[in-house]
């Protein structure tokens, strides 16, 4: 019989594991001076102010995501881009006094798009990692998520490591892909441009399952009736932040201030309750 998933209970497990992960591996400290660790020369100080000034002059900030990561960012039946990330971006823009303009890109090239100046920031559920911190800065985390393996409903396993010669799907360029490379029992890593295609591959019998964000997988099961079940506990916990170019320290300060104001005045909780029925930032 199809297993019914309690989103609230699993989110509570996730929140508990955030604390455990911080003790075991050490969390990445993003609550620091935006200029700290930045290798920009002193002559670039004026440039760090220009991006925020330019955003205010044009009256809009541009942000990127894939548009294929429901319920965080996706295109609905009417062709409208919606989701938790979109609402967060709109609220940040409002706090800064401008409009938010989304740009959809493939995940594999999203960091290159940011550093080349194609858009102002990434608000697309990007995990904060040491490797990415070498290229860009991140805001304070705006939510936490767990990397979760979701297997076929008929899969006879309690853990991904138990599956011999496993075929597992991931979105190209994600931390999930890097994690799978080190698993000897995973002999086939299927790469996709979106989790929508990733889930369909399981449905079509092309893979044993996929790794994606816990909240995304649960949403796919509930909303789209995907034949998936979470197998085992989350593989690891991720802090999710807003990526901003290294030289844009003043913009980073403005985004962090806007996020904190949203948390303090209840805007964040209202958005989170809309999409998840709980506050996914509480820990």
C-alpha positions in Angstrom: 0.0 0.0 0.0 1.3 3.5 -0.9 3.1 5.1 2.0 1.6 8.4 3.1 4.2 11.0 4.0 3.8 13.5 6.8 5.6 16.6 5.6 5.5 18.3 9.0 7.1 15.3 10.8 9.9 14.9 8.3 10.6 18.7 8.4 10.9 18.4 12.2 13.4 15.6 11.7 15.3 17.8 9.3 15.4 20.7 11.8 16.7 18.4 14.5 19.5 17.1 12.1 20.6 20.7 11.3 21.8 21.0 14.9 23.5 17.6 14.7 25.2 18.4 11.5 26.5 21.7 12.8 28.1 19.8 15.7 29.7 17.1 13.6 31.0 19.0 10.6 30.8 22.7 11.5 28.4 25.1 9.8 29.7 27.6 7.3 29.7 31.1 8.9 28.0 33.5 6.5 27.2 36.1 9.2 30.4 38.0 8.6 31.6 41.2 7.3 30.9 41.1 3.5 34.3 42.4 2.7 36.1 39.7 4.8 38.0 37.2 2.7 37.3 39.2 -0.5 40.4 39.6 -2.6 39.2 42.8 -4.3 41.8 45.6 -4.4 41.2 48.8 -2.4 40.5 50.6 -5.7 37.4 48.4 -6.1 35.6 49.9 -3.1 33.6 52.2 -5.3 32.6 49.3 -7.5 31.1 47.5 -4.5 28.6 50.3 -4.1 27.8 50.6 -7.8 25.7 47.5 -8.2 23.3 48.4 -5.4 23.1 52.0 -6.7 22.5 50.7 -10.3 19.7 48.5 -9.0 18.0 51.4 -7.3 18.5 53.6 -10.4 16.9 51.1 -12.7 14.2 50.3 -10.2 14.7 46.5 -10.4 17.0 43.7 -9.2 17.6 40.7 -11.4 17.8 37.2 -10.0 18.3 33.7 -11.4 16.9 30.3 -10.8 16.1 27.3 -13.0 12.3 27.7 -12.9 12.1 23.9 -12.6 12.5 23.2 -8.8 8.9 23.1 -7.4 7.8 24.3 -4.9 10.7 26.7 -4.7 10.6 28.0 -8.3 8.5 26.6 -11.2 6.2 27.6 -14.0 2.5 26.9 -13.3 -0.3 25.9 -15.7 -0.8 29.5 -16.8 2.9 29.9 -17.7 3.6 32.1 -14.6 6.8 31.7 -12.7 5.9 31.1 -9.0 7.2 29.5 -5.9 8.9 30.1 -2.5 12.0 31.6 -4.0 10.0 34.0 -6.2 8.1 35.3 -3.2 11.3 35.7 -1.2 12.9 37.6 -4.1 9.8 39.9 -4.4 9.9 40.6 -0.7 13.6 41.4 -0.7 13.1 43.7 -3.6 10.3 45.5 -1.9 12.4 46.0 1.2 15.1 47.6 -1.0 12.5 49.7 -2.8 12.7 48.1 -6.3 11.0 45.4 -8.3 12.3 41.8 -8.7 12.9 40.5 -12.3 13.5 36.7 -12.5 15.7 35.1 -15.1 15.6 31.3 -15.8 18.8 29.6 -16.6 20.2 26.0 -16.6 21.7 25.1 -13.2 25.0 23.9 -14.7 25.8 27.5 -15.8 24.1 29.6 -13.2 27.3 30.6 -11.2 29.1 31.6 -14.5 26.0 33.7 -15.3 26.3 35.5 -12.0 30.1 36.1 -12.1 29.9 37.4 -15.7 27.2 40.0 -14.7 24.2 38.5 -16.5 22.1 39.1 -13.3 22.5 40.6 -9.9 22.1 37.5 -7.7 20.9 33.9 -7.5 17.8 33.3 -5.5 17.3 29.7 -6.6 17.8 27.4 -3.6 21.5 27.2 -3.9 23.4 25.4 -1.1 26.3 27.2 0.6 29.5 25.2 0.0 33.2 25.9 0.5 33.8 25.5 -3.2 31.1 28.0 -4.2 32.4 30.4 -1.5 35.6 30.6 -3.4 33.7 32.2 -6.4 30.9 34.1 -4.8 29.6 35.4 -1.4 26.4 34.2 0.2 23.7 35.8 2.3 22.8 34.4 5.6 20.9 31.1 5.1 17.2 31.7 4.2 16.3 28.1 4.8 17.7 24.7 5.5 17.1 21.5 3.6 18.3 17.9 3.6 19.7 15.9 0.6 17.4 13.0 0.4 17.3 9.8 -1.7 13.9 9.0 -3.1 13.5 5.5 -4.5 10.9 3.7 -6.4 7.8 2.6 -4.4 8.7 -1.1 -4.9 12.4 -0.6 -3.9 13.3 -3.2 -1.2 15.9 -1.1 0.7 16.2 0.9 3.8 19.2 2.9 2.7 20.8 4.0 -0.6 24.0 2.1 0.3 22.1 -1.2 0.3 21.3 -1.1 -3.4 23.7 -3.0 -5.6 24.6 -1.4 -9.0 22.3 1.4 -8.3 21.2 3.9 -11.0 20.5 7.2 -9.4 19.4 10.5 -11.0 20.6 14.0 -10.2 20.5 17.5 -11.6 23.8 18.4 -13.3 26.0 20.7 -11.2 24.4 20.0 -7.9 26.0 19.0 -4.6 24.0 15.7 -5.0 26.0 14.8 -8.1 29.3 15.3 -6.2 28.0 13.1 -3.3 27.2 10.2 -5.6 30.6 10.0 -7.2 32.0 8.6 -4.0 29.4 5.9 -3.6 30.9 2.6 -4.9 27.5 0.9 -5.1 26.2 3.6 -7.5 27.3 2.5 -11.0 25.1 4.7 -13.1 24.6 8.5 -12.4 21.9 9.8 -14.6 22.1 13.6 -15.1 19.2 15.9 -15.9 18.5 19.6 -16.4 15.7 19.6 -13.8 14.1 17.5 -11.1 11.0 17.3 -13.1 12.8 15.2 -15.7 14.7 13.4 -12.9 11.4 12.3 -11.3 9.9 11.2 -14.7 13.0 9.0 -15.2 12.1 7.0 -12.1 8.5 6.9 -13.2 9.6 5.5 -16.5 11.8 2.8 -14.9 15.1 4.3 -16.1 16.6 4.7 -12.5 16.2 3.2 -9.0 15.6 6.7 -7.6 17.0 10.2 -7.3 18.7 12.5 -4.9 17.1 15.9 -4.4 16.1 18.3 -1.7 13.9 16.7 0.9 11.2 19.4 0.5 11.2 19.1 -3.3 10.9 15.4 -3.3 8.0 15.4 -0.8 6.3 18.1 -2.9 6.6 15.9 -6.0 5.1 12.9 -4.3 2.1 14.9 -2.9 1.5 17.3 -5.8 2.2 15.2 -8.8 1.6 11.7 -7.4 5.1 10.6 -8.2 5.8 6.9 -7.5 8.5 7.7 -5.0 9.3 7.1 -1.3 12.0 8.7 0.9 14.5 6.0 1.7 16.5 6.4 4.9 17.3 9.6 6.6 18.5 12.8 4.9 22.1 12.1 3.6 23.3 15.5 4.8 22.0 18.9 5.7 22.4 22.0 3.6 22.3 25.7 4.3 20.6 27.6 1.5 21.7 31.1 0.7 21.5 33.9 -1.9 24.6 34.1 -4.1 26.1 37.5 -4.8 29.3 38.5 -6.6 32.4 38.9 -4.4 32.8 42.6 -5.3 29.2 43.4 -4.4 29.6 43.8 -0.6 27.2 46.6 -0.2 24.5 44.7 -2.1 25.1 41.7 0.2 24.6 43.9 3.3 21.3 45.2 1.8 20.1 41.7 1.1 21.0 40.4 4.6 19.3 43.5 6.1 16.2 42.8 4.0 16.1 39.1 5.1 16.4 40.0 8.7 13.6 42.6 8.4 11.4 40.0 6.8 12.1 37.6 9.6 11.4 40.2 12.3 8.2 41.6 10.8 6.7 38.1 10.0 7.0 38.4 6.2 9.2 35.4 6.0 6.9 33.2 8.1 3.9 34.2 6.0 5.7 33.1 2.8 6.9 29.9 4.4 3.4 29.0 5.7 1.9 29.6 2.3 4.2 27.0 0.6 4.9 24.5 3.4 2.5 25.0 6.2 5.4 25.6 8.6 8.3 27.9 9.1 11.3 26.2 7.4 13.8 28.5 8.9 13.1 27.6 12.5 15.9 25.6 14.0 
